[in-house]
Amino acid sequence: MNKMKLFKTITGTIASAGAGAVVGNAIKATTPVDIKTSGKVMVVIGGVVLSSMVGDLASKYTSDQIDEVVENLNSNKTDTPDTV
């Protein structure tokens, strides 16, 4: 595995876990304490799905941003002005 792929994997995992944690905390903060068992089950299932979706998007966004930075750095290397 090359260094860039490893870096993208690590940062994507961190971004995904962080986004999932934020979603999980938001769900906990907004879920009523006196909810029935059936409601709790639905909240847990919905929370898992929502956390997964947001985590995937955060990971993809992070990867895309890294690709953009690398592309900009590479284009700056090749677009050096001619010296007089």
N, C-alpha and C positions, 0 to 999 in steps of 0.2 A: 504494500500500500504506500503510495507516495505521500509526501508531507502535506500537500494541499488537500488531498482527499481525507487524510486523517484529521487535519485541522477543521475541515468542513463538517466531518462527522461529530467531532467533539463539540464544536460550537452549536451545531444543529440539535444535538442531544440536550445541551444546557438550555438553549432557547425553548425547546419543546417542553422540558420539565418545568421551567419557570412559568411558561404560559399555562400549563396544566395546573400548577399550584395556585396561580392567581384565579383561574376559573373555579377550582375547587373551593378556595376560600370565599369567593363571591357566592357560590351556591350555599355554603354553610351559613354565611351571614344572612342570607335572605330566606332560608327555609324555616318555616314556623316550627316551634318546639312541639306543639301539640298535634302534629300531623299524624294521620292514621298510618297503619302499617303499609297499606296498599300505596299510599302517597309516598311513603319513605322509599319503597321499592322503585317507584317511577322516578323519583328524584335521583336516586343512586344510578339507575340505568341512564337517565338523561345526562347526568353529570359525567359519567364515563364517556359517553358518546361525544358530548360537547368538549370535554377536555382533550379527547383524542383529535377531534377536528381542529381545534385551536392549536394544539401542539404540532400537528402536521403542517399547518399554515405557517406557524412561527419558524419551524425548521426550514421549510422551503424559502421563506422570505430571507432568512439568514444566509442560506446557500446562494441565493440570487444576488444578495448584496456583496458577498465575498467575490463572486464571479465578476460583478461590475467593477469592484475596486481593482481586481487583478487585471481586467481588460484595460481599465484606464491607466494603470501603471505600465502595462506593456505597450500601449499606444504612445505614451509619453517617451518611452525609450526609443521607439522607432521614428518618432516625429521630431527629431532634433533639428534645429535650424542649421542651415549651411553656414559655415564660418567664412568670413571675408578675408 
